[in-house]
Amino acid sequence: MNKEFNYRLVFRVMGSLAFVESVVLLVVCLVPLFYGEDDAVYFLISSLISLAFSGVALLLGRKPSASIGKREGSVIVTFTWIVFSFIGLLPFWLSGSIPSFTDAFFETISGFTTTGASILNNIEELSHGMLFWRSLTHWIGGLGIIVISLAILPVFSTSGTQLFAAETTGPTKDKIHPKINETAKRLFIIYIILTSAETVLLRIGGMGWFDAICQSFATIATGGFSTKQASIAYWNSPYIQYIIILFMILSGVNFSLYYFGFKNKFEKIKENEELRYYLLALFVFSLIIAISLIDFSKVNSFATFEQAWRDSLFTVSSLMTTTGFCTADYMYWKPLTWVILLLVMLTGASAGSTSGGIKMIRVVISAKTCYYEFKRLLHPNAVIPVRYNGHLVREDILTRVLAFTLLYLVVAGFGILVLAISGMGFLESVGGMITCLGGVGPGLGLVGPAGNFHDIPEFSKWFLSLMMLAGRLELYTVLLLFTPAFWKR
């Protein structure tokens, strides 16, 4: 028998989080004021609406009990992201920057979930304030609304662990400090350091401060919203592209490893199998695609090889870390590369990073399980346990990993079918589903790197919005809400 649902605590936490969004929107008002633009009022109105919601929720959540379970955690996390997206779309919609409510919601939830799938046909038409808010949604959602709030608000002292578990990614949760709030603070500091470092390096490369900040928000959050319609190709600078490649790769690493590095615990980094396989897969796939891009029938200069390697490394890094930046239209590449790119979209980077996808740790454990099963068939009496990072993988973790991987593939297949029925083409359905579920950004065909999601059916936009949220919160947190048993007392 489940205990009574703690709705007061749900309202209290959501009210506190809505207050955070109201403050953030108020701060964003300074950007249009700084640039002499007239849309600060839309951020102010949105901030007041968020504040009103916060007040009502806090009123309904007075004197809650401190008890919180998985049901409350799932409801808080899921509905917080939905509420943030509905409030976050208001500046776009009220200002007319994105006239369609559906499109405004799609763009906003794509930002918060760090998907980077866009409906905009001319990004440069947006004001500085709208561009900044669009990029900031990435940065807030990248580390996680709950995690950032845990780092800055004391209100979650009793409920933080359950919320942290519901929002962060991976089959295991790395607590780098006994107190969950302290863990969140350390992750937040690492997040800020990476963002600041990339901003400075991009500025050194000739990018303006505004563009450098927005591009850094999108890179470290592995989001992919650029301030330019042509994405990173706009700057046509090898230096800028290599800097962004570096920070995309760094953002695909489990953030806990940076903390261990700061604490001189290098043995934890050295023994991390996920990191090794992540880097190995990234560079091997990049090399295969780079070779496929070179025309060996011609005499090629070093510049041709370098261009092929840079385009390949940038694209694989972008899609594997689910960032979604583009410097080349891979739809003009050989179909073989599309298969590889779909694989890296599905795989994703490390658990505990800001990337999406299945995550490398699950792929490695699943592959080892299959390999050892073959060995057990050949040697029925042998005891061959699955090991990861030198330790035995418990049966319950193994079951969760295999179940999640299967569920992810089933949801992807079901989503492709739904999109095809809704009127999208085959390539667009496959690419659109995998890219939105994995939080990647560009897909295939008309929703590829040179296109966007503007012209897909309205139903498809709402369905893909749900898939972005489900993928960002790793399926179970969202899908649990659709099971009757979840709501039974």
N, C-alpha and C positions, 0 to 999 in steps of 0.2 A: 504494500500500500504506500503510495507516494504521499509525502507530506504536503500540507497546504501551500499553494503557490504564493510566494512573497511579493505581491504586486507593489506594496509600498516601497520596498527597496528598489524595484525596477524603475518606478517613477522618480525616485530620489536620484539614482545614478544617471538616468537619462536627462533629468533636469540639470544636473551639474555639468554634463557634457554639452548640452545645448547652450549653457552659459558660456562655456569655452568658445563655442562657435560664434556666439554673438560678439565676444571680445575680439576674436580674430577678424571678423567682418568689419568691426569698427576700426581696427588698425589698418586694414586694407584701404579704408577711406583716404588715408594719407597719400596713397600712390597717385590717384587722379588729381588730388590737390597739388601735389608736387609738380606734376606735368601740366597743370593748368587746364585739365579736362573737366567736363561738367557732369560726370556720372558718379561722383562721390555719394550723391543722394540715394542712389539705388543700393549701395552697400549699407548706408545708414538705415534705410527702411528694412532691409533684410536683417540687419543686426537687431533692430527693435522687435521684429517678428520672432526671431530666435530667442530674444530675451523674454518675450511674453510667453512663449512655449515653455521656457525654462521655469518661469514663475509658477505657471499652472501645474507643471509636473512636480516641482518641489512642494507645492501646496498639497497635492494628492499623495505625496510620499513622506508626509510628516511622521516622525517617530516609528521608523521601520525596525523590524527585528534584524539582527546582524546575520541571520541564517541565509545562506545562498547555496543553491545547488546547480546542477547542470542545466535544469530547465530555465532558471532565472538567468544564468550566464548566457545561454543561447539566445533567449529573448532580448536581453539587453544589448548584446553585441550586434545581432542582426538588425534590430529596429533602430539602433543608434546610427548605423550606416545608412539606413533608408531615410531617417529623419534628417541627417546631415545632408544627404543628397537633395531632398525636397527643399530644404532651406537654402542650400548652396546654389540651386539653379535660379533662385530669384533675381540676383543681379543681372544674369544673362537675359532672362525672360522679361523682366520689368523694363530694362533699358532698350529692348528690341534688338540686342546684339544677336540673340537667337530667338526669333519670334515664335517658333513652335514649342509648345510646352513639352511634347514628347522628345524633341531634339535637345531641348535644354536639359531635361532629366538624363537622357542618354549621355550627353557630353559630361555632365557633372558626376554621375556615378562612375563613368569611365575614368574620370580624374581621381576620385577618392579611392577606387579599387586599383589604381595605377595600371589600368588596361591601356589607355592611350588611343583607343579606337575613337575616331572623330567623325563628326557630321559636317564640319566646316569646310567650305570651298575656297574661302579667302581669309586665312587667319590674320593676315596683316591689317585687315579692316578693323579688327578689334582695338579698343583703346588700351593704353598701358595698364589701367586698372583691371580690365577684364582679362588681359593676358596674364597679369600677375596672379590674380585669383585662380585662373585656370591652372597655372603651374603650381600654385600653393596647395590646391586640392591633392595633387600628387604627393607633395612632401608630407602633408598631414596623414594621408592614407598609407604611405609607404611603410613607415615604421608601425603605424596603426593608431587609430583614434584613441583606443583604450590605453595602449602602451604609453603614448605621449601624455595622456591625462594622468596615468599612474605616476609618471615622472614629476608632474608639476602640481598635482592636487592631493591633499591629505585625506580627502573624503572617502577614498577607496581602501582604507587601511584594513577593513574586515572582509572585503569582498574581492580584493585585487587578484588573488591567486586563481580563482575560478574564471574571472574575466580574462586574465592573461592567457590561460589555457585555451579559452574559447576563441581568441583572436589570433594568437601567434601560430606559426606554421611548423609542420614537421611532426613525425611520430613521437619524438621525445622533446621535452622543453628544457633548454639549458638555463638553469638558475645560477647566475654568476655571483649571487649574494643570497644569504638565507632569507632576507626580506625582499618580497617581490617588488616593492616600490623602489628599493635600491637597485635591483636588477634593471628596472625600467629606466632609472636615472642614468645608469652607466651606458645602456644601449642608446639613449637619447644623446648623450655627450659624444659617443662615437659617431652617431648620425650627423651631428652638427660639425664635427671636425672634418669628416669626409666632404660634406657639402661646402664648407669654407675653403678647403684646399683646392677643390675643383674650380670653384668660382675664381680664385686668384690666378690659377694656371690658365684658365680660359681668357681672363682679362689680359694676361701677359701675351697671349697669342693674338691679340687684336680685337677680341670680341668686346662690345660695350658692357658696362657694368650690369645694365638691366637684363640684356640677353644672357650674360654669363650666369647671373643668379637664377633666372628662369630655367636655363638649360641644366644647371646643377641640381635644382629641385627635381627635375624630371629624371636625371641620370641616377642620382643616389636613391631615389624612390623606385627606380626601374619602371618609370611611367611612360615616357616617350612623347608627351606634349611639347612641341617646339613652338617658338614664337614666329616661325616662318613656315609658309606652306610647303616649301621644298625641304623641310626638316634640316638636318645638319649639312646636306648637300649645298645649301644656300651659301655657306662660307667658303667652300672649295679650298680648304686649308688642310694639308696633311697633318700639320701640328695639332690643330683643333680636333681632327678626327682621331688621332692617336691618343690624345688626352682623354677624350670621351670613351674610347675603347678601354683604356686603363681603368677608368672609374666605373664603367659598366661591369667589367670583370670583378673589380673590388666589391661592388655592390651585390654581386652574386655569391659572395662568400658569407658563411655564417658569422654574424656580427660578434658572437661570443669569442671567436678565435682572435679578434683584434684585442679584446680585453685580456685574453690569456697572453697575447704577445706583449702587451703593456706591463703585465705582471711577471714577465720573463718565464712563463710556463710554456716554453717552446716545444716541450715533448708532447703536449696536447695537440699542437698544430701539426707536428711531424707525424703523429699516429693517426691523423684524421683521414680516413679513406675517402670520405665524400669529397674533400677538397682535391685530393689527387685525381680521382676519376672525373670530377668536374673540369679541371684544367686540361686533363688528357683528352677528354671528349671534345672540348672546345677547340683545341688546337688541331686535333686530327681531322675533325669535320671541316675546319677552316682550310686546312691544307688540301683536302680532297676537292673542295669547291674551287679553290684558287687554281689548281691544276686544270680543272674543267673549263676555267675561264680563259686559259692561255691558248692561243692559236699557234701550235708548234710548226705549222707549215710555213710560217713567216719568220724572218729574222727579227727577234724581239730584243729591244734594249732593256736595260735594268729597270727603267721607268715603267715598262709594260708589266714586268713581273711584280714590281712593287705595287702598282695600281691594282692588279688582280689580287694580290695578297691582302692589301688594305681593304678593298671592297669586301672580300670574303671574310676576313677577320672581323670587320665592323658588323657585317650582317649577322654572322653566326653569334657574335658576342651580344648583339642587340636582341636577337630572337631567343637565344638560350637563357639570357638573364631576364627575358620578357620585358625589356625596356621599350623596344619598338621604334627607335630612331632609324632613319634611312639615309643612305648616301647613294644608293643605286637601286634601280627597279629590277628585282630578281625575277620578275615575270618574263623578262627577256633572256634569262639564263636557261640552261638546258633543263628539261623536266626532271632529270636525276637530282638536280639540286633542290627542286621543290620537295621531293621525298625526304631528303636530308633535313631541310629546314622545318618540315612538319614534325619530324622526329625530335629536333631540338626544342621546338615549341612545346611539345608534349612533355619532354623531360624536365625542362626548367633547370635552375641552378641549385644552390644549397638550401636546405631547411635552415630557418633562423636568419635568412637574408630577406631582402624586400622583393625577391622574384616570385613568380607564380609557377604554374605547371605541377607535375606530379612530384618533383623534387628528386635530386640525384640520389639521396640516401635511400629512398624507396626503390628506385630503379636498381641500385646496386644490391640491396638485400633481396629483391625479387629475383634478380639474375642469379645470385648465389644459391637461392633456394631451388631454382630449376636445375642448376648445374649439379648440386649435391643430390638431387632426386635421381638424376641419371646415374650417378655413382652408386647410390643405394640399390638401384635396379640391377647393376652389374655385380654388386657385393652385398647381397641381402642381409648378411650377418654383421656387417660393419656398422659401427656407430659414428655417424658423420654429422656433427652439429654445425649449424650456421654460425659463423663468427663475423663480428664487425668491430673494427678498431681494436682487434685482439681480444675481444670479450664475446662470450656466448650471447646469442640473441634469444631472449626469453620467448617462449611459445606465444604468449599473449601479444607481444610486440610484433612477432612474425605474422600472426593472424591479422592484426590490424593493418599492417603494411600491405599484405596481399589483398585484403578486403578493400582497402582504399584504392589501390591500383586498379582492381577490377571495376569498382564502382565508378571511378573516374572515366575509364574507357567506355563503360556502358552509358553513362550520362552523355559523353561526347557523341557516341553513336546515335543515341536517342535524339539529341539536339540537332544533329545533322539532318535527321529525318524530318523533324518538326520544321526546320528552316526551309527544306526542299518543298514541303507541303505548303508553306506560307507563300511560295512564289519566287524564292531565291534560286539562282542557278546552282549546278552541282559544285563547281569550284568555289563559288562564293559561300555555299552552305558548309562545305568542309573547312575552308579557311576561316570563315567567320566564326564558326562554333569553336574550333580549337584555339583561335586567337583570343576570343572573349572569355572562354572558360579558363584559359591559362594566363589571362591578363597580359597578353603580348602586345596587341595593337593592330598592326597590319596583318591581312590574311592573304588570300589568293584571289586571282581574277579581278573583278571590279572593286573589291575591298582590299586589294593589295597595296603595296607601298606608294603607287602613283594615284590611287583612288581613295575613297572613304566610304562611310556607311550612310551618307545622306539620302541616297535613292532607294534603299532597301525598304520593304513594306513596314508600316507602322507597327504591326503586330510583332514583326521580327525584332524591332528595336526594343520593345518592352521585354520580349523573351530573352534577348541577349543581355539586357540590363540585369535580369534575374540571374543569368549564368555568370556574369561578371562578379556579382555579389557572392554567389555560391562558390565560385572558384577562388575568390580572395579569402574566404573564410573556410576553405578546404572542405566543402560539401556538407559534412555532417552537421555543423552548427546551424546551417540554413535548412537542410532537408529534414532534420529532426522536427521542425515546426509543422511539417506536413503529415506527420504520423499521428493517428488518433491516440495511440498509447501515451504520447508526449503530454497530452492535455488532460489525461485521466488522473484523478486524485488517488 
